[in-house]
Every structure is written in C-alpha cells, then in structure tokens.
C-alpha cells in the first residue's frame, strides 16, 4: 500500500529513534511509547487514543493534539486531517531550518 520510495524505520534503537523524531515536522500515532518519545524530543504529535477522555499521561503543550473516543476505529480521516493541517500551520519546519544563535 505504500509507494516504493517509502522508508521504514523499524529497527532503530531508542536513541536512534529519538534522533529521527527530533527532526519530524509532525508525528501521527496511536497512544504508544514512540509517540511520547517524539513529544519529549520536541516533535508535535497527534495521538489517536482509544479512551473516552485523555488521561494524565499525555504530552503537554500547544503543539500536540489528541483525538479520542470509545472506538479508535471510528476515527475519521477528516478528523486526523484537520488536526494535521492545524499543527502544520504552526510552522515548525521554519524553526527547524533556522540556525541557532549563540
């Protein structure tokens, strides 16, 4: 289902995964360790949660979104697309490409 040029990072160590995630413009994931790791290294995340309300262990900050409900399978592409569009409009890519001044 994925185009031939798709790259899968399925055999990374945790430090390698954190390094890759630090460069992400955005990550969409279910509620997993890698989603929390991405948030910890500064990547905005959209977390799809199979619960009625968010819980105490969610990444904090304006750059994260949570889509939750009793049945994660009922999450629509439109819901996720709206969250992605909203986060991409925050221009994280511009910040990634801006040199850090000393």
Residue, then its C-alpha position, 0 to 999 in steps of 0.5 A: x500500500x505504500x509507494x516504493x520510495x517509502x522508508x521504514x524505520x523499524x529497527x532503530x534503537x531508542x536513541x536512534x529513534x529519538x534522533x529521527x523524531x527530533x527532526x519530524x515536522x509532525x508525528x501521527x500515532x496511536x497512544x504508544x511509547x514512540x509517540x511520547x518519545x517524539x513529544x519529549x524530543x520536541x516533535x508535535x504529535x497527534x495521538x489517536x487514543x482509544x479512551x473516552x477522555x485523555x488521561x494524565x499521561x499525555x504530552x503537554x503543550x500547544x503543539x500536540x493534539x489528541x483525538x479520542x473516543x470509545x472506538x479508535x476505529x471510528x476515527x475519521x480521516x477528516x478528523x486526523x486531517x484537520x488536526x494535521x493541517x492545524x499543527x502544520x500551520x504552526x510552522x515548525x519546519x521554519x524553526x527547524x531550518x533556522x540556525x541557532x544563535x549563540 
